[in-house]
Amino acid sequence: MEEKSEKKSITREKQTIFLVSNQEELNHILDGTSAAELYRIFSYQSGNKALNEVYLYKPDLIICESETKDIDGKTLFYHITTDPAFKNFHHTPVIILSLMPSRPRYSQELYDLGLKGWFSMPFGGEELCQVIENILKSQEVFIRNQELEQEVKRSEYRFRDLLENANDFLFTLDDNGQFVYLNNRFKPLTGYEKETWLGKAFLSLIDPNDRDVAKDHYKMAHHGRARIFEARILGDKQKTPTLSFSITPIIKHGKIVGSMGIGRDETEQIKMEKEILDLKNFNESIIQSMEAGLLTVDLEGRITSLNSGAEKIFGCKSSRVTGQPLISVLDPEEANVLLSIPPPTGSPRFSRETTLTDLDGRKKSIGFTVTDRIDNRGYKVGTIVSFRDISEIKQMQSEIIRMDRLASLGVLASGIAHEIKNPLAGIKTMAQACEEEFDTDDARREYLTRIIRQVNRLDDLLKTFFAFARPKPPDRKKHELSEIIQEVVNLVNKKMSESNIRYSEKIPGSIPAVLVDSQQIQQVLLNLILNAIDAMPSGGKIDLSACEVEASSLKIIQKGIPKSKSPKKPCVQVTVQDTGEGIEHKKLENIFDPFFSTKPNGMGLGLSIVHRIIEEHQGDINVESEIGKGTSFTIILPAGE
């Protein structure tokens, strides 16, 4: 028992007891008892001193003798329970001990004020311990009950406040369908004071046009079936708001004694829904109208949305890929770069440009930004990727770099050709002079013949250099494309026959004339056809076709004007397609560079000159090729005006 008391005193804060008595023996009556260990006990002979130290020690129980050194127990009790100075201790339990065997006549008055006990002495210490324990336990129950009562009152206030200030119209009806309760929402809805409608019939509030429907639903609810319906109600300013009513029967002891109803103003809700829908449509229209692509993924990397710009870049519909992991739509390494996650190759985390392969296998250069998607609570719920197809810009940059390279190379080639041409002329002259001095049967004449042949070859190469370095400005005039093509075909007919190559031509009679230098365009077509013949050593087929197109649809190059901003103008598209060996994809980017050739003995200037001629004509040239299937060159030329 002592161990249990000791443990309790350690784990629980000791309660404080004031013992007020004029008798020295009574002030020590609890010494040696369990109370001395369980409680903090302060002994006083003066009642006034005990009152002065109430706020200092905050007693949980006051035991007072009926007569103290200065005031009696009755006076002390009155101070504790009624004096405003002790308002914080009005509920502190008080016990009065008295030597009188009978209680005085005013004891009932004290009990009415909250006195916890009046005991006659002599009194034993252990007996007093039991009284103290019972009183303190009763006080705990009393305090707890007070707290519960306060909580019930607060809950009642909250519930009533909730009912009165609810956004919905709340009401109760008696067994006759008359209003018993109306909340504060009634007046804003109808304009009527709610007090004027208490006791009136619910159906009289319903608009006459909807009253029959409301009456049927009310009868069903009155027979025990909860009902939901819509009806218009009357208003004092000729307004008839539409409410969605929910009426539930009130059952008491198995009998329906009334009903409870909720009316929600559908007018406001419909307005709100329309505003939300309009805002949603507005946001979606902005997102879908963006030329840039917008992609969102969740934390697991699954696609959650794709706008129309992204659909064009990816080459697929949003419905097809939504919900799928991004790595299943794109190459995993490309997807990691797009989400700014370093791929295994160690690419930069915040790269602003990358290359994507769409679902059709086409490579596209894109510029992109990555942003965390944050919800309204501040948590990251995904990633937003905004990107734009910059393939056109990259192509334009390549064109600019190529033009700069060609310009520099042209100046260099012009200088070299000029410096070499004069010594070559001297070498050729001396070789021809020596050849005339040798006898016709002299074996050394063969060496001189070879020297002259190589000099002539170098001279042809220098002429090509000059044509590349200082191209002749095109003399642009209106020409029929079919006539230009016929001149070229006449030159290569024999070579195509010898190489077992079939030639087909498809040129509509209505095709417009082209505004070109006929000699230079003949050189372009001749070069492309000869390249096609060389690409088919075992024979094959060359298809030449032409059609009328709009310049902007095929991104015609115009100086100083971005391709996508080029004005629409009539053009002619010429396509030369072969069934040869094809060109590797990685070589296509450099195919128009000077001295780049796919032929073992090629100089690599033919396509460079072709590109330069088309550029001078403000046209465009593109190449597509696939290994084993052939190559197709497409030329865009301006139509004659």
Residue pairs with C-beta under 8 A, 6 or more apart in sequence:
1 34
2 34
5 34
5 37
5 38
6 37
8 38
9 37
9 38
14 38
14 39
14 40
15 38
15 39
15 40
15 60
15 61
15 136
16 39
16 40
16 42
16 57
16 58
16 59
16 60
16 61
17 35
17 39
17 40
17 41
17 42
17 59
17 60
17 61
17 62
17 63
17 132
18 42
18 44
18 50
18 54
18 57
18 59
18 61
18 62
18 63
18 64
19 26
19 27
19 29
19 30
19 41
19 42
19 43
19 44
19 63
20 43
20 44
20 45
20 46
20 47
20 50
20 62
20 63
20 64
20 65
20 68
20 73
20 76
21 27
21 43
21 44
21 45
21 63
21 64
21 65
21 68
21 97
22 45
22 65
22 67
22 68
22 69
23 65
26 65
26 97
26 121
26 123
27 43
27 44
27 45
28 43
29 123
29 124
29 125
29 128
30 36
30 41
30 125
30 128
30 129
31 125
32 125
33 125
33 126
33 128
33 129
34 129
35 41
35 125
35 128
35 129
35 132
39 132
40 57
42 50
42 53
42 57
42 59
44 50
44 53
44 68
45 68
45 69
46 68
46 69
46 70
47 64
47 68
47 69
47 70
47 71
47 72
47 73
47 75
47 76
48 70
48 71
50 62
50 64
50 76
51 76
51 79
51 80
51 86
54 80
54 86
54 89
55 88
58 89
59 89
59 92
60 92
60 93
60 136
60 139
61 92
61 93
61 94
61 95
61 132
61 135
61 136
61 139
62 76
62 80
62 92
62 93
62 94
62 95
63 94
63 95
63 97
63 128
63 132
64 73
64 76
64 77
64 94
64 95
64 96
64 97
65 73
65 96
65 97
65 98
66 72
66 73
66 74
66 96
66 97
66 98
66 99
66 100
67 73
68 76
73 96
73 97
73 98
74 96
74 106
74 110
76 94
77 94
77 96
77 110
77 113
77 115
78 113
79 85
79 86
80 86
80 89
80 90
80 92
80 94
81 90
81 94
81 113
81 114
82 90
82 113
90 114
91 114
91 139
91 142
91 143
91 146
93 114
93 116
93 135
93 136
93 138
93 139
94 114
94 115
94 116
95 115
95 116
95 117
95 118
95 119
95 131
95 135
96 110
96 115
96 117
96 118
96 119
97 119
97 120
97 121
97 123
98 118
98 119
98 120
98 121
99 120
99 121
100 120
101 120
103 118
107 115
107 118
110 118
111 118
116 135
116 138
116 139
117 131
117 135
119 131
163 170
163 183
164 183
164 184
165 183
165 184
166 183
166 185
167 185
168 185
168 262
168 263
168 264
168 265
169 182
169 183
169 185
169 186
169 189
169 243
169 262
169 263
169 264
169 265
170 181
170 182
170 183
170 185
170 260
170 261
170 262
170 263
171 179
171 180
171 181
171 182
171 183
171 186
171 202
171 260
171 261
171 263
172 179
172 180
172 181
172 250
172 258
172 259
172 260
172 261
173 179
173 180
173 202
173 258
173 259
173 260
173 261
174 180
174 257
174 258
175 256
175 257
175 258
176 201
177 201
177 202
177 203
177 218
177 222
177 259
178 199
178 200
178 201
178 202
179 197
179 198
179 199
179 200
179 201
179 202
180 198
180 258
181 198
182 194
182 197
182 198
183 194
184 194
186 192
186 194
186 197
187 193
187 194
189 233
189 235
189 241
189 243
189 263
189 265
190 205
190 233
190 234
190 235
190 236
191 235
191 236
191 237
191 239
192 235
192 236
197 205
202 218
202 261
203 211
203 214
203 215
203 218
205 233
205 234
206 214
206 231
206 232
206 233
206 234
207 231
207 232
207 233
207 234
207 240
209 232
210 231
210 232
211 231
213 229
213 231
214 229
214 231
214 245
217 227
217 229
217 245
217 247
218 227
218 247
218 259
220 227
221 227
221 247
221 248
221 249
221 259
222 249
222 256
222 259
223 249
223 256
224 249
224 251
224 256
225 249
226 246
226 247
226 248
226 249
227 245
227 246
227 247
228 244
228 245
228 246
228 247
229 244
229 245
230 242
230 243
230 244
230 245
230 266
231 242
231 243
231 245
232 240
232 241
232 242
232 243
233 240
233 241
233 243
233 263
234 240
235 241
241 265
241 266
241 267
242 265
242 266
242 267
243 263
243 264
243 265
243 266
244 263
244 264
244 266
245 261
245 262
245 263
246 261
246 262
246 263
246 264
247 259
247 260
247 261
248 259
248 260
248 261
249 256
249 258
249 259
250 256
250 257
250 258
250 259
250 260
251 257
287 294
287 307
288 307
288 308
289 308
290 307
290 308
290 309
291 309
291 388
292 309
292 386
292 387
292 388
293 306
293 307
293 309
293 310
293 311
293 312
293 313
293 314
293 366
293 385
293 386
293 387
293 388
293 389
294 305
294 306
294 307
294 309
294 310
294 384
294 385
294 386
295 303
295 305
295 306
295 307
295 310
295 326
295 338
295 384
295 385
295 386
295 387
296 303
296 304
296 305
296 373
296 382
296 383
296 384
296 385
297 303
297 304
297 326
297 339
297 382
297 383
297 385
298 304
298 381
298 382
299 380
299 381
299 382
300 325
301 325
301 326
301 327
301 335
301 339
302 323
302 324
302 325
302 326
303 321
303 322
303 323
303 324
303 325
303 326
303 329
304 322
304 323
304 382
305 318
305 322
306 314
306 318
306 321
306 322
307 318
309 388
310 318
310 387
311 317
311 318
312 389
313 356
313 358
313 364
313 366
313 387
313 389
314 321
314 329
314 330
314 356
314 358
314 359
315 358
315 359
315 360
315 362
316 329
316 358
316 359
321 329
326 335
326 338
326 339
327 335
327 336
329 335
329 359
330 338
330 356
330 357
331 356
331 357
332 343
333 343
333 344
333 345
333 347
334 354
334 355
334 356
334 357
336 342
336 343
336 347
337 343
337 347
337 351
337 354
338 354
338 356
338 368
338 370
338 385
338 387
339 370
339 383
339 385
340 349
340 350
340 351
340 370
341 349
342 348
342 349
350 370
352 367
352 368
352 369
353 365
353 366
353 367
353 368
353 390
354 365
354 366
354 368
355 363
355 364
355 365
355 366
356 363
356 364
356 366
357 363
357 364
358 364
364 389
364 391
365 389
365 390
365 391
365 393
365 394
366 387
366 388
366 389
366 390
366 391
367 387
367 388
367 390
368 385
368 386
368 387
368 388
369 385
369 386
369 387
370 383
370 384
370 385
371 383
371 384
371 385
371 386
372 380
372 382
372 383
372 384
373 380
373 381
373 382
373 383
373 384
374 380
374 381
375 381
392 555
392 562
392 563
392 564
395 563
396 562
396 563
398 589
399 557
402 592
402 593
402 611
403 615
405 593
405 594
406 594
406 608
406 612
409 468
409 469
409 594
410 468
410 469
410 470
411 469
413 465
413 466
413 468
413 469
414 465
414 466
414 469
414 470
416 465
417 462
417 465
417 466
417 469
420 458
420 462
421 459
421 462
424 455
424 458
424 459
424 462
427 451
427 455
428 451
428 452
428 455
428 456
428 459
431 448
431 451
431 452
431 455
432 448
432 452
434 448
435 445
435 448
435 449
435 452
438 444
438 445
438 448
439 445
461 603
464 603
464 605
464 609
465 605
467 609
468 594
468 605
468 608
468 609
468 612
471 609
471 612
471 613
471 616
472 520
473 616
474 516
474 517
474 520
474 613
474 616
474 617
475 517
476 515
476 516
476 517
476 617
477 515
477 516
477 517
477 518
478 513
478 514
478 515
478 640
479 513
479 514
479 516
479 518
479 521
479 640
480 513
480 514
481 507
481 511
481 513
481 514
481 546
481 572
481 574
481 637
482 507
482 511
483 518
484 514
484 516
484 518
484 521
484 522
484 525
485 505
485 507
485 525
485 544
485 546
487 518
487 522
488 522
488 525
488 526
488 529
489 503
489 505
489 529
491 526
492 526
492 529
492 530
492 533
493 503
495 530
495 533
496 502
496 503
496 533
496 542
499 533
499 536
499 537
499 539
500 538
500 539
500 540
501 533
501 536
501 539
501 540
501 541
501 542
502 540
502 541
502 542
503 541
503 542
503 544
504 541
504 542
504 543
504 544
505 543
505 544
505 545
506 543
506 544
506 545
506 546
507 544
507 545
507 546
508 546
508 547
508 548
510 548
511 546
511 547
511 548
511 572
512 548
512 570
512 572
512 639
512 640
513 639
513 640
514 521
514 572
514 637
514 638
514 639
514 640
515 637
515 638
515 639
515 640
515 641
516 617
516 637
516 638
517 617
520 613
520 616
520 617
521 613
521 617
521 637
523 609
523 610
523 613
524 610
524 613
524 614
524 635
525 574
525 576
527 606
527 607
527 609
527 610
528 576
528 610
528 633
529 542
529 544
529 576
531 606
531 607
532 542
532 576
532 578
532 580
532 631
533 542
534 599
535 578
535 580
535 581
535 582
535 630
535 631
536 578
536 579
536 580
536 581
540 578
540 579
540 580
540 630
541 578
541 579
542 576
542 577
542 578
543 575
543 576
543 577
543 578
544 574
544 575
544 576
544 577
545 574
545 575
545 577
546 572
546 573
546 574
546 575
547 572
547 573
548 570
548 571
548 572
548 573
548 639
549 570
549 571
549 572
549 573
549 636
550 568
550 569
550 570
550 571
551 566
551 567
551 568
551 569
551 570
551 571
551 636
551 638
552 564
552 566
552 567
552 568
552 569
553 568
554 571
554 573
554 620
554 634
554 636
555 563
555 564
555 566
555 620
556 563
556 566
556 569
556 571
556 618
556 619
556 620
556 636
556 638
557 563
557 615
557 618
557 619
557 620
558 566
558 618
559 618
561 567
569 638
569 639
570 638
570 639
571 619
571 636
571 637
571 638
571 639
572 636
572 637
572 638
572 639
573 634
573 635
573 636
573 637
574 634
574 635
574 637
575 632
575 633
575 634
575 635
576 632
576 633
576 635
577 630
577 631
577 632
577 633
578 630
578 631
578 632
579 629
579 630
580 630
580 631
581 627
581 628
581 630
582 625
582 626
582 627
582 628
582 629
582 630
582 631
583 591
583 598
583 623
583 625
583 627
583 631
584 627
585 625
587 596
587 598
588 623
588 625
590 596
591 598
591 607
591 623
592 607
592 608
592 610
592 611
592 621
593 604
593 608
594 604
594 605
594 608
595 603
595 604
595 605
595 608
596 604
596 608
597 603
597 604
610 621
611 621
614 620
614 621
614 635
614 637
617 637
617 638
618 638
619 635
619 636
619 637
619 638
620 635
620 636
621 633
621 634
621 635
621 636
622 633
622 634
623 631
623 632
623 633
623 634
624 631
624 632
624 634
625 631
625 632
